[in-house]
Amino acid sequence: MHRGAGESSNVVDILEHAGNGSFLSCPSALTFEHPDPSLVPAVFAGCHGRTKPPSPGDGLRPCVLEGQASVTHLTRNSETPHSTHSSKEDAQPGYHGNGAAFVTAHMAASTAAGKQRIPKVAKVKNKAPAEVQITAEQLLREAKERELELLPPPPQQKITDEEELNDYKLRKRKTFEDNIRKNRTVISNWIKYAQWEESLKEIQRARSIYERALDVDYRNITLWLKYAEMEMKNRQVNHARNIWDRAITTLPRVNQFWYKYTYMEEMLGNIAGARQVFERWMEWQPEEQAWHSYINFELRYKEVERARTIYERYYFLNSPALVLVHPDVKNWIKYARFEEKHAYFAHARKVYERAVEFFGDEHMDEHLYVAFAKFEENQKEFERVRVIYKYALDRIPKHEAQDLFKNYTIFEKKFGDRRGIEDIIVSKRRFQYEEEVKANPHNYDAWFDYLRLVESDAEAETVREVYERAIANVPPIQEKRHWKRYIYLWINYALYEELEAKDPERTRQVYQASLELIPHKKFTFAKMWLYYAQFEIRQKNLPFARRALGTSIGKCPKNKLFKGYIELELQLREFDRCRKLYEKFLEFGPENCTSWIKFAELETILGDIERARAIYELAISQPRLDMPEVLWKSYIDFEIEQEETERTRNLYRQLLQRTQHVKVWISFAQFELSSGKEGSVAKCRQIYEEANKTMRNCEEKEERLMLLESWRNFEDEFGTASDKERVDKLMPEKVKKRRKVQADDGSDAGWEEYYDYIFPEDAANQPNLKLLAMAKLWKKQQQEKEAAEQDPDKDLDESES
């Protein structure tokens, strides 16, 4: 009972004191007799929050209860609810019936309704976490350890006579019936009820309960099983058979009923009955395990023929068989192994052959062929095994034949020769290449490896087939970089036909097909034209070769084609044709210095010097040349070989008019020195002096230094002391300098050091350089003077020494 704030235990004391007095009821007023009349205001104060008794105007009215209680509770009009009976009224003496309880409840309700105070919320001063933290997991673990939720077992009830037993049965049956009546669909209540009746040996009642349950839910598998197990447990065989028959008729797709039914018949020794049940089961075409159970059942009783009939009867009785109802490879293999196990090898082979015929080429499985091959291997039929493996490898997709390859390899290693082992290895590698080219047909490197493998060990037709498949993958883009690998497929194909297959006509067709395929307007492959021409020459068809090369020059002229054609005519000693080809070649590419040089060398070999000189003159007069220095050097060497000194000198002068390169001057000077004529040394010195004067204005100081070093070497060998001193005075001074470096984006990248050369002639013309040299000399003298002042003893020692 809830008490308001500040309320003492006066109400309880009042009720206890009230037990010593008595309530008097009257129709108009409520009277109270007590030794201490001062408590009356406290009662009403506790009920209505007042300090004086209620007056008639307050709306209170007396209520009289007939019976044992002599005092009623006070009620306010439509405000105070009726109180309930207290549980203390029977426990404490002094209460007058139920009246005291009503007064107590009424006082509590009046206190809550009349004077409700809001309790103050306690303020938490210390909000820090507790030192010991308790988790929910710890609470659960402690509850488990202390076994707080375990209830003591109910007391055992001992029944001593039949009347008590009947009473117990009546109560239990009433409980079960009530549970069933509450929810009929809960099958567990039915099963518990039936099992309880079975425990009392009330079999008829249990049957009745099971039948009632089946009327509610006949699809419940557990209900049928419990019902049948009860009958079998109580040795009611016919009843059990009746239940199983009803179960398999009602639910024929529940395999558990069939298994238990056949097991019961077999345990009873009724083999014929079990076989009859199996036959009824097979008419429904159940899953594979049911067929195998039937076969194992027949094999347990040595009925091999009957077991074979289960596999075979489709062909004889037109009834469903295992391999037809479930046409899986594993079932055919089990059938064949069954025959093999019972030594019917001819039958087993026939089963495998029928399986291969049944699945055909569309649904081939490697496991069937592996099992077939192992069977033949056990029968020592090695040739049959090899034929089976090869037949399967040729027809089964490569990615599905991994196990087949593995077993074939093991077989060849065990029973095959070296040739057979090599064949299987080649087959495995061929399979890998097939997968690669299938994944990416334009992977020409994979095609090259595949063709190399096939060429090493395969027939010509097989090789041609692979080549045709390879060259059929034309690059999708007409860009030469995509064709560079592809064109070698054609080259290898033509070489194979010529060298391995020895078929010139087919080789010619390959070359011609490749040349027709190449888009010559965009690009061409000179090697294809040259290989074709060389092939025709080997076949002694010179007109065909010339025609091919002439066509190539006409369609797509290239330097390599001209060079190849000219080389061919040179080998044939057709010099007039070579001249014509060179003329065409120079018309096609007049900037090609190599062509001019080769043409002039040809004329030189043929002894036509004037013609060769004219070719050189024509060459150096061209406005554009790719390697002019090579051409000029060749021309000069040509004149030197002809001992035309004056012509050579003139060529050097012409070249120096075009370029002032230091190597030209050095070569010119060495030429004059090597001429061997009188005054060659003076002419050489004169060329060095002229070169030095010319290169004073040259920005490349390294080249000028190179010239002076070459001049000094010349003077060391052929000059006098004064000449050497003169050259030494011209040698530059090497100084280290710094310069600013800028990055590519124009930002400052810091400073870098570099070496520069200051020539004496340049220093004389630039007074700033003189001033800089004098400043350096003065700084050096100052440093020496400071060093002498700091260490005078050192100077003294040096002077003494």
Beta strands, then each sheet from edge to edge (+ up, - down):
strand 1: 22-25
strand 2: 30-33
strand 3: 60-61
strand 4: 75-76
strand 5: 733-742
strand 6: 748-758
sheet 1: 1+ 2-
sheet 2: 3+ 4-
sheet 3: 5+ 6-
end
